[in-house]
Amino acid sequence: MLDWAVLALYFIFIGYLSWDKDWKNQDEEQFLLLGRKMTLPAFVGTLFSTWYGGILGVGEYSYQFGISQWLLFGVPFYVFSALFALFLADKIRGNPARSIPEAIANVYGEKAGQFSAFPIFILISPAPYILMFGLLAQYLMGGSGHILIYAAFIALFTVIYTSFSGFSAVVRTDMLQAVLMMGGFVMLVIFAFMEFGSFSTLWSAVPETYTDFTGGRDLQYILVWFFIALWTFVDPSFHQRVAAAETPEVAKRGIYTSIVLWIGFDFLTAFSGMYAWAILGPGLENPAMSYPVLADQILPMGLKGLFFVALLAAIMSTLDSYLFISGQTLGRDLLAKVLPQQPRNRLTRISILIASALGLLLIIVYPSVIDLWYVIGSVMIPGLLIPVLGIYLKQFRLKRKWVLPLMALSIGASLFWLILGTLTQKMAYSYTFLGIEPFYPGLFVSIICWLAGRDKSTTSAEMKLKEEAAASE
């Protein structure tokens, strides 16, 4: 009962934090971007927690493959997050657009902006996080009840508080979630250390592949996760937080601080998965539940409930962000073009509910967290990467007539390759066809279109600078 009381208090406190009595009076800038006044602590809290929602998927992988989790799910994202801060943060903060489709429309035209909203809507599907909550809730209920029932409950709860208060509710709750996540896993590792032994004892007890940073995976599989980490450049939650920061400097410092926190948190999650293998044994029926099962076995009363709250916090922090941006993309960037007479905030709120329903449908088709990440990332990122980079970096700028073909053809190529791989492969987490991952055909098509359709024109401002330089010489 003490553990259940901790869980109940968590949901009550989330509801309290998310409530905004003035929600009806929020203008669009406040509803979507917190008035662009986010402070550094708020920025770090919401970015750190949002970018780590796939906690059960991380547990699934670290329990099965060990320390290579750090290489696949950590290092690529540290690198591209740092590059994001270095090259894009100040440009995104200075851009008046409130969403990626709007930014694409401002540079490449309205049709390109509207088309981009479709892959972005899928890219930020809340499905993996709804699925993880369903799995966790089913475990807490002793295996009784259907995952979809629990998933529908959390989807509805999240829809309610994000719809009313918007981005401000997401930020306030995320700051709490960040503290809970870090504290919960510190506690789990300490108790696992006491239960099994030191890190060196663990290192010698697990199979060799668990201490191999590649996990026994081939180079192509490793590289595809590095390419999937390009997700960072097109992820709307990253763009939204940078756009909402008080200044570009707050955004940059916030990203660098978050990278340090992610490195520490990845250490905790990787060793938690390895401790789970050592303590529970290799025969766990559902590897995605390695963290909950380990906590259930080694944590005392009360602290057990606190750790489950930490797991919920990791999931909820990403679920609310992705649901909110999904609703914004569908409502503001798509439906508002068809129903211009309707208030945009209202359309966003309605679309948040639609996004949650579509997420529930998607988990029926792909009931694996890692599968969902892989499938969505492999198909959508190749079509979005160059157009989004082209908004801010002139080296990637395209001529307008090439943007729609690039997005459609590259996404189509990856999707076609994924279907062929699905029909021919029988191995878990493998969708290769002819030995090639589906990400690569889409990226190849995208690069070909970029080479053919690069915008090499010089802007008037650049021409003026060149003329001034020539005159001074």
Secondary structure as GFF3:
##gff-version 3
##sequence-region A 1 473
A	DSSP	alpha_helix	2	18	.	.	.	ID=ss1
A	DSSP	three_ten_helix	23	25	.	.	.	ID=ss2
A	DSSP	alpha_helix	28	33	.	.	.	ID=ss3
A	DSSP	three_ten_helix	34	36	.	.	.	ID=ss4
A	DSSP	alpha_helix	40	50	.	.	.	ID=ss5
A	DSSP	alpha_helix	55	65	.	.	.	ID=ss6
A	DSSP	alpha_helix	68	73	.	.	.	ID=ss7
A	DSSP	alpha_helix	75	87	.	.	.	ID=ss8
A	DSSP	alpha_helix	89	93	.	.	.	ID=ss9
A	DSSP	alpha_helix	100	108	.	.	.	ID=ss10
A	DSSP	alpha_helix	110	123	.	.	.	ID=ss11
A	DSSP	alpha_helix	127	140	.	.	.	ID=ss12
A	DSSP	alpha_helix	147	165	.	.	.	ID=ss13
A	DSSP	alpha_helix	167	196	.	.	.	ID=ss14
A	DSSP	alpha_helix	199	205	.	.	.	ID=ss15
A	DSSP	three_ten_helix	208	211	.	.	.	ID=ss16
A	DSSP	alpha_helix	219	228	.	.	.	ID=ss17
A	DSSP	alpha_helix	231	234	.	.	.	ID=ss18
A	DSSP	alpha_helix	236	244	.	.	.	ID=ss19
A	DSSP	alpha_helix	248	280	.	.	.	ID=ss20
A	DSSP	three_ten_helix	287	289	.	.	.	ID=ss21
A	DSSP	alpha_helix	290	298	.	.	.	ID=ss22
A	DSSP	alpha_helix	303	330	.	.	.	ID=ss23
A	DSSP	pi_helix	331	335	.	.	.	ID=ss24
A	DSSP	alpha_helix	336	338	.	.	.	ID=ss25
A	DSSP	alpha_helix	344	365	.	.	.	ID=ss26
A	DSSP	alpha_helix	369	392	.	.	.	ID=ss27
A	DSSP	three_ten_helix	394	396	.	.	.	ID=ss28
A	DSSP	alpha_helix	400	424	.	.	.	ID=ss29
A	DSSP	alpha_helix	439	453	.	.	.	ID=ss30
A	DSSP	alpha_helix	460	472	.	.	.	ID=ss31
###
